[in-house]
């Protein structure tokens, strides 16, 4: 089982991580919501353990983005010292699947994780689509007119960004900042990825979907 732990308390993260790894789980760690979102974009997890009070992006906001923006249906267990009914309601409304109060027994945490993993991915979340293109966000399978299309990791990220914004234009700068952050490559690298993406999703179809808007950027059109 692959598990993501998100908590700004390094000691708690280390304690949970060590225990779960002894149980033969694979564990990734993030210390704020922003870091969690980046890991979730590039990995598939069986369960996500999420603290609420964190810097940059708190747990509630992070889960809202995980569900609405990343379309990730991975079960999420909130860990928190906040014990009011309003706190719990906010966590479940954001998209959480379970809520465990701190402090807690590791045995109980493990039982809850196993129960969530057995439940599997949420079926009400996970399909990103526009026109005749669909992306299964749980498997990263891309289809156009029910035909499976193979994309590289970077091409897939670019397509997800374009579909989320479709039919609006996404600038070259927005793409580079979203995909590569502060380590943006030269513009030739982006052109190469766009060329490959266009060949993958448009070749063999009567209508093209990926459109270049000269001097502005790119978009997916209907």
Secondary structure as a PSIPRED ss2 file (coil, helix, strand):
# PSIPRED VFORMAT (PSIPRED V4.0)

   1 X C   1.000  0.000  0.000
   2 X E   0.000  0.000  1.000
   3 X E   0.000  0.000  1.000
   4 X E   0.000  0.000  1.000
   5 X E   0.000  0.000  1.000
   6 X E   0.000  0.000  1.000
   7 X C   1.000  0.000  0.000
   8 X C   1.000  0.000  0.000
   9 X C   1.000  0.000  0.000
  10 X H   0.000  1.000  0.000
  11 X H   0.000  1.000  0.000
  12 X H   0.000  1.000  0.000
  13 X H   0.000  1.000  0.000
  14 X H   0.000  1.000  0.000
  15 X H   0.000  1.000  0.000
  16 X H   0.000  1.000  0.000
  17 X H   0.000  1.000  0.000
  18 X H   0.000  1.000  0.000
  19 X H   0.000  1.000  0.000
  20 X H   0.000  1.000  0.000
  21 X H   0.000  1.000  0.000
  22 X H   0.000  1.000  0.000
  23 X C   1.000  0.000  0.000
  24 X C   1.000  0.000  0.000
  25 X C   1.000  0.000  0.000
  26 X E   0.000  0.000  1.000
  27 X E   0.000  0.000  1.000
  28 X E   0.000  0.000  1.000
  29 X E   0.000  0.000  1.000
  30 X E   0.000  0.000  1.000
  31 X C   1.000  0.000  0.000
  32 X C   1.000  0.000  0.000
  33 X H   0.000  1.000  0.000
  34 X H   0.000  1.000  0.000
  35 X H   0.000  1.000  0.000
  36 X H   0.000  1.000  0.000
  37 X H   0.000  1.000  0.000
  38 X H   0.000  1.000  0.000
  39 X H   0.000  1.000  0.000
  40 X H   0.000  1.000  0.000
  41 X H   0.000  1.000  0.000
  42 X H   0.000  1.000  0.000
  43 X C   1.000  0.000  0.000
  44 X C   1.000  0.000  0.000
  45 X C   1.000  0.000  0.000
  46 X C   1.000  0.000  0.000
  47 X E   0.000  0.000  1.000
  48 X E   0.000  0.000  1.000
  49 X E   0.000  0.000  1.000
  50 X E   0.000  0.000  1.000
  51 X E   0.000  0.000  1.000
  52 X C   1.000  0.000  0.000
  53 X C   1.000  0.000  0.000
  54 X C   1.000  0.000  0.000
  55 X C   1.000  0.000  0.000
  56 X C   1.000  0.000  0.000
  57 X C   1.000  0.000  0.000
  58 X C   1.000  0.000  0.000
  59 X H   0.000  1.000  0.000
  60 X H   0.000  1.000  0.000
  61 X H   0.000  1.000  0.000
  62 X H   0.000  1.000  0.000
  63 X H   0.000  1.000  0.000
  64 X H   0.000  1.000  0.000
  65 X H   0.000  1.000  0.000
  66 X H   0.000  1.000  0.000
  67 X H   0.000  1.000  0.000
  68 X H   0.000  1.000  0.000
  69 X C   1.000  0.000  0.000
  70 X C   1.000  0.000  0.000
  71 X C   1.000  0.000  0.000
  72 X C   1.000  0.000  0.000
  73 X C   1.000  0.000  0.000
  74 X C   1.000  0.000  0.000
  75 X E   0.000  0.000  1.000
  76 X E   0.000  0.000  1.000
  77 X E   0.000  0.000  1.000
  78 X E   0.000  0.000  1.000
  79 X E   0.000  0.000  1.000
  80 X E   0.000  0.000  1.000
  81 X C   1.000  0.000  0.000
  82 X C   1.000  0.000  0.000
  83 X C   1.000  0.000  0.000
  84 X C   1.000  0.000  0.000
  85 X H   0.000  1.000  0.000
  86 X H   0.000  1.000  0.000
  87 X H   0.000  1.000  0.000
  88 X H   0.000  1.000  0.000
  89 X H   0.000  1.000  0.000
  90 X H   0.000  1.000  0.000
  91 X H   0.000  1.000  0.000
  92 X H   0.000  1.000  0.000
  93 X H   0.000  1.000  0.000
  94 X H   0.000  1.000  0.000
  95 X C   1.000  0.000  0.000
  96 X C   1.000  0.000  0.000
  97 X C   1.000  0.000  0.000
  98 X E   0.000  0.000  1.000
  99 X E   0.000  0.000  1.000
 100 X E   0.000  0.000  1.000
 101 X E   0.000  0.000  1.000
 102 X C   1.000  0.000  0.000
 103 X C   1.000  0.000  0.000
 104 X C   1.000  0.000  0.000
 105 X C   1.000  0.000  0.000
 106 X H   0.000  1.000  0.000
 107 X H   0.000  1.000  0.000
 108 X H   0.000  1.000  0.000
 109 X H   0.000  1.000  0.000
 110 X H   0.000  1.000  0.000
 111 X H   0.000  1.000  0.000
 112 X H   0.000  1.000  0.000
 113 X H   0.000  1.000  0.000
 114 X H   0.000  1.000  0.000
 115 X H   0.000  1.000  0.000
 116 X H   0.000  1.000  0.000
 117 X H   0.000  1.000  0.000
 118 X H   0.000  1.000  0.000
 119 X H   0.000  1.000  0.000
 120 X C   1.000  0.000  0.000
 121 X C   1.000  0.000  0.000
 122 X C   1.000  0.000  0.000
 123 X C   1.000  0.000  0.000
 124 X C   1.000  0.000  0.000
 125 X C   1.000  0.000  0.000
 126 X C   1.000  0.000  0.000
 127 X E   0.000  0.000  1.000
 128 X E   0.000  0.000  1.000
 129 X E   0.000  0.000  1.000
 130 X E   0.000  0.000  1.000
 131 X C   1.000  0.000  0.000
 132 X C   1.000  0.000  0.000
 133 X E   0.000  0.000  1.000
 134 X E   0.000  0.000  1.000
 135 X E   0.000  0.000  1.000
 136 X E   0.000  0.000  1.000
 137 X C   1.000  0.000  0.000
 138 X C   1.000  0.000  0.000
 139 X C   1.000  0.000  0.000
 140 X C   1.000  0.000  0.000
 141 X E   0.000  0.000  1.000
 142 X E   0.000  0.000  1.000
 143 X E   0.000  0.000  1.000
 144 X E   0.000  0.000  1.000
 145 X C   1.000  0.000  0.000
 146 X C   1.000  0.000  0.000
 147 X E   0.000  0.000  1.000
 148 X E   0.000  0.000  1.000
 149 X E   0.000  0.000  1.000
 150 X C   1.000  0.000  0.000
 151 X C   1.000  0.000  0.000
 152 X C   1.000  0.000  0.000
 153 X H   0.000  1.000  0.000
 154 X H   0.000  1.000  0.000
 155 X H   0.000  1.000  0.000
 156 X H   0.000  1.000  0.000
 157 X H   0.000  1.000  0.000
 158 X H   0.000  1.000  0.000
 159 X H   0.000  1.000  0.000
 160 X H   0.000  1.000  0.000
 161 X H   0.000  1.000  0.000
 162 X H   0.000  1.000  0.000
 163 X H   0.000  1.000  0.000
 164 X H   0.000  1.000  0.000
 165 X H   0.000  1.000  0.000
 166 X C   1.000  0.000  0.000
 167 X C   1.000  0.000  0.000
 168 X C   1.000  0.000  0.000
 169 X C   1.000  0.000  0.000
 170 X E   0.000  0.000  1.000
 171 X E   0.000  0.000  1.000
 172 X H   0.000  1.000  0.000
 173 X H   0.000  1.000  0.000
 174 X H   0.000  1.000  0.000
 175 X H   0.000  1.000  0.000
 176 X H   0.000  1.000  0.000
 177 X H   0.000  1.000  0.000
 178 X H   0.000  1.000  0.000
 179 X H   0.000  1.000  0.000
 180 X H   0.000  1.000  0.000
 181 X H   0.000  1.000  0.000
 182 X H   0.000  1.000  0.000
 183 X H   0.000  1.000  0.000
 184 X C   1.000  0.000  0.000
 185 X C   1.000  0.000  0.000
 186 X C   1.000  0.000  0.000
 187 X H   0.000  1.000  0.000
 188 X H   0.000  1.000  0.000
 189 X H   0.000  1.000  0.000
 190 X H   0.000  1.000  0.000
 191 X H   0.000  1.000  0.000
 192 X H   0.000  1.000  0.000
 193 X H   0.000  1.000  0.000
 194 X H   0.000  1.000  0.000
 195 X H   0.000  1.000  0.000
 196 X H   0.000  1.000  0.000
 197 X H   0.000  1.000  0.000
 198 X H   0.000  1.000  0.000
 199 X H   0.000  1.000  0.000
 200 X H   0.000  1.000  0.000
 201 X H   0.000  1.000  0.000
 202 X H   0.000  1.000  0.000
 203 X C   1.000  0.000  0.000
 204 X C   1.000  0.000  0.000
 205 X C   1.000  0.000  0.000
 206 X C   1.000  0.000  0.000
 207 X C   1.000  0.000  0.000
 208 X C   1.000  0.000  0.000
 209 X C   1.000  0.000  0.000
 210 X E   0.000  0.000  1.000
 211 X E   0.000  0.000  1.000
 212 X E   0.000  0.000  1.000
 213 X E   0.000  0.000  1.000
 214 X C   1.000  0.000  0.000
 215 X C   1.000  0.000  0.000
 216 X C   1.000  0.000  0.000
 217 X E   0.000  0.000  1.000
 218 X E   0.000  0.000  1.000
 219 X E   0.000  0.000  1.000
 220 X E   0.000  0.000  1.000
 221 X C   1.000  0.000  0.000
 222 X C   1.000  0.000  0.000
